[in-house]
């Protein structure tokens, strides 16, 4: 297949430490300018040190990139894939400089988030803009691919993971399915869509993805909850938290639960710590059977989906979607996709 107009694909992700000495510098990068107390950073650092100071995210990204490279080759698409991060090595600025030196003039960008919102979408625009500004006028042009929370291949992969988790529990009657996503401040959620769409794009997209997965998996009743809150207690965030929700389900007499981290495409440390440790431990305290569904990045359909998103640009392939939501997210050189969309959350006192 011709790749006229594009020289490469940039895989753009969040980043994570790969050794104990990298944990605090990484967390300082993540929270720079946010006024997060050092005590909170030390608390979060302990989560990383519990796993030897290594986040799985870079390893998982490299494995997903290898799968995408294999899929590109299978479809006869000659498009080298480069890996860059927002918060830790390989930093996107360094990766883009390497791409420029390799002769890349125009590249597609796949951000590893399915959803809208500031951190999930617009901040990747800022990453692109920052990396290009560091290189100056000769920086490669970058075109960010669209959001994919309602792509049929994404939904099918998550639905099969939910089915598999239910099977682990023996398909018990009365098992509750709970979808989780990273919580954000309520004010940020209200700003996560242009005013013409009534805001709340992030939470609406999460709810829509959960609805689509539940329908695909044949699940009539389910819950959507949140995890990984990190802000000060006086600022309202999306609730309920997964651990609090398990308490509520126990009080209702629920004896088994399947948790699907639908807001994540890979096993970020938040998934491993908040679900496989804290949530699983709380379920055990209540005597509840607990199974966590897999994230979709290792499913072959995830690589197929990424390449399909690429083909939307290379061959004008039709955008496959299962919801009426706008296919937002296609941006050029960091320009936001709509005025007032996914504005940065306001910090206290600003």
N, C-alpha and C positions, 0 to 999 in steps of 0.2 A: 504493500500500500504506500502511496506517495505521502511524504510528510512535508510537502511544500509549505513554507512559511514558518515551520517550527524545527528547532535543532535539538531539543532536549525536553525532558520532563523533570521538574524539581519536586521532590517529595519533601514537604515542609511540615515539621512536627514541633512538639512542645519541648522535647529534650529531657534528659535526666542524668543523674550522676552515675558513674561506673566505678566508683571506689569510695572508701570512707572519707578521704581527704577532700573529695569533691562535693560532699553533701551541703555544707554550709555555704560555700561560694555559689552553688546552684540555687539554693533557696534565697540567697540575697539577690540574685539576678531576677528570680521570679517575683519577688515582693518589692523591688526597688521603687521608691516613690509612693508606696502605699501606707506607710506609717505602721507596719506590722511590728509589734513589740518583739524584741530579741527572745524573750521568754517563749513566745509562741513558735518562733523559728526553731529553738532548741527542742521544743516538744515534738514538732514535726520531724526534725532531724532524727529523733529516736526511732520513728517509724522506719526510716531508711536504714538506720544502723541495725535494726532488727533483721534486715536482709543483707547484712554485710556492707551496707552503704551503696548498694547497687540497685538502681531502678531497672525493671525489665524492659522499659520502653524502647531504648535504642536497639537492643537485640531483636525485639519484636518488629520494629520498623525495618531492620535489615532483612529479616526473613520475609516480610511482606513485599519489600522491594524486589527480592529475588523471585518471588512468585509473579509479580507484575512483569519483570523482565522476561520471564519464561512465556507469559501470556502474550506479550508484545511480539516475541519471536514467532510464536505459534500463528499469529495473525499477520506475519510478515511486515511488521511495523518497525522500522529502524529508528528508534528514539532512545538514546542513552538516558538512564535515570540517575539523577544526582540527589544526595541526601543532605538536608540542612535543617537546623533547629532554631527555635526562638531563644531558648534559655541556656543551652549547654552544647558543648562540642558534639558534632561538627556544627558550628554556628553558621547561620544562613549567610552572613556577610562573607565568611571565608569560602563557603561553597560557591556563592555567586562569582567571587573573584576567580576561582578555579574554572568555572564554566566560561567566563569571559576569556581566560587564557587559552581555553580549549577551542575557542572560535564560536561559541554559542552567541547568537545574536537575538534569538527570540525563542522563548520556552514557555511551555504550559506548566502550571503549578497545581499539585494536588495537596491541599491541606488535610491533615488527618482528623477532621471533625466533620460530622454529618449535618451539623445544625447551625442556626443563626445565633445572634448574640455577640457581645463585644469580644470576650475571650475566645469564643468558638469560631468567630468569623472575621469581624472587622480588625481584630488585633493581628490577624495574618496579613491583612492589607497593609497594616503599619509595618510589619516585618519586611514585606516586599519593598515598601517605600524606603525604609531605613537602609536595607541592603543595597538598593540601587543608588541612593544618595551617597553611600560610602565609596562607590566606584566612579561617580560622576557621570558626565554626558555619554560616555561609551558603555554604560551598563546595559546588559541585555534587557530587552523588553520582556515582561512577564505577564502572562494571562492566567489568572486564577480560575480553576474549574468551579462548577456550581456545587451547591449543597446536595446531599444525596440521601437524606433521612427517609425519603419516600420512594427510593429506587426499588424496583421489584426484587433485584438480586440481594440488596441489603436486607430487605424485609424477610425474604425467604431464608437467608442464612441465620438471622436472629430467631425466627420462628422455629427452625429445626433445632437450634440450640435449646430453646425453651422446651420443646418436646423431649429432647434427650434428658434434660434435667428432671422432668416429670417422671421419665422412665427409671431414672436412678432411684427415685423414691417408691417405685413399684406402682406408679399411677394410682396412688391412694385417692379415694373419694374425699372431697372436701379440701384438697390441697389448694392453698391460695397462691396465685401468681402475682408477684410484685415487681414492677418495673422501677428502676432507679436511674437517676441522672445527677450530675454535679449540681448542687444548689448554687444559686447566685442571689445577690440582694434583690429584693422586690423592686427597688427603684431601677436596677439594671434591667430587670425583666420587662418593665414598662417601657424602657427605652430601646428594647431589642427589636423593634420594627418601626418603619416609618409611620408618622401620624395617620396617613391615609389608610393604613391597615389596622388601626386601633391598638398598636403595640402588642406586647406579650408574644412576640414571634417565637422566642426560645421555648417558653413553656407550652405554647400551642403546638409547636413542632414535635416536642417530646410526647405530648399527649396524642398527637396524630400518629406518630410512629408506633406507640404502644397499642393504639386501636388497630392499626393495620396488622401488627404482629399477632395480637390476640385473635383477630379474625382468621388469619392464615393458619394459626395453630389450633383453631377450634375451641378457644377459651372464651366463655361467656362473661365471667366475672374476674376482674383484676383491679389492682391498685397502681397508681403512679405516685412515687414518693421521691425523696431527695437524699443526698449524702454529701459528705466531704465539706461541710460548712467550715469556713475559716475566719469569718469576720467577727468584729466585736459584738457582744450580746445585745447592745442597745440598737443595733441596726437590723430591721426585719429582713430575713432571708426566706426563700421558698421553703415551705414545710408541708408535711411532716418529715422529720428525719427517719431514715430506715430503722434505726435502733428503737426509737420511740414507737414507730409503727408496729414493730414486732411485739412490743409490750401490749399495744392495743389489740392486736390480733389474738394474743394469748388470752387476754381478758374476755374476748369473744368466744373462746373455746376452740380456736383454730389449732390443729395439731401438727400440721406440716405446711411448709412454704417453699416455693421456688422463687428465687430472686434473679432477675435478668437485668444486668447493667446496660440498659439500652442506650444510655447517653455516652457510652464509651465504645470505641472500635477495637481497642486492645486492652490487655490486662495492665493498665497503669497501676502505680503503687496504690492509688486511692481504691482501686477495685480490690486488690489483694489485702490491703489493711482494713478498709472500712467494711468490706463484705466478708472476705474469707476469714478474717480474724474477729473484728468487733461484732458484726451482725451474726456470724455463725456462733460465737460464744454466747451471745444473748439468747439465741434460739435454744442452745443447749441448756442454758440455765432454766428455760421454761419447759424443757423436755419436748421441744418441737423438732420434728425432722426437718432438715434444711438442705437444700441443694442450690448451688449457684450455676446459672447458665453460662456457657462460654461466650466470649466476645467474638465478633465475626472475622477478625483480620486473618486468621489461619484457615478459614473456609475458602476453598478454591473460587467460590462465587464472588468473593471480595475482590480478588485480582481481576476477574472478568468484568466486574462493575467499573473498576478504575479504568481499564482499557476502553470500556464502552463510553465513559465520560470523555476520554481522550478523543475517541472517534467522532464525538459530537462536533469537535473542532476540526479534525483532519478531513472528515468526509461528510460533514453536515448530517450526521446521523440524527434521527429523531430522539428527543429527550424522553426517556421512559419514566413515567411517574405514576404513583398510585393515589395521589391526593390533588385537590384543586389549588394547593398553596403555590405561590410563585416559586419558580426555580431560581431563587436568588443566589448570589455568590460569584457570578462571573464578573471579575473585575480586571482592569488593565493597569499595571504599574501602581497598584495600591489605591487607586481611586475608589471610594466607597460606592456601593451599588445604588444607593438612594440617599437623598438629603435627609438627615435626621435618623438614619438607620443605624442601630447598634452603637449608640453613643457610649463613650466610656462612662463607667459609673462614677458618680461624684463622691469624692472622699470627704470624711467628716471635717467640718469647718470651712468647706469651700463652697 
